[in-house]
């Protein structure tokens, strides 16, 4: 199953942010609330 556009942006941002899931989620367009839950 291929990633959707937001998931792809998150994956690229995750690498660019050095593994910071919260920052990557925000950059990918997820809400701050979702980003706090997504942060790995």
Secondary structure as the mmCIF struct_conf table of DSSP 4:
data_model
#
loop_
_struct_conf.conf_type_id
_struct_conf.id
_struct_conf.beg_label_comp_id
_struct_conf.beg_label_asym_id
_struct_conf.beg_label_seq_id
_struct_conf.end_label_comp_id
_struct_conf.end_label_asym_id
_struct_conf.end_label_seq_id
HELX_RH_AL_P HELX_RH_AL_P1 UNK A 5 UNK A 16
TURN_TY1_P TURN_TY1_P1 UNK A 17 UNK A 19
HELX_RH_AL_P HELX_RH_AL_P2 UNK A 21 UNK A 28
TURN_TY1_P TURN_TY1_P2 UNK A 29 UNK A 29
HELX_RH_AL_P HELX_RH_AL_P3 UNK A 32 UNK A 38
#
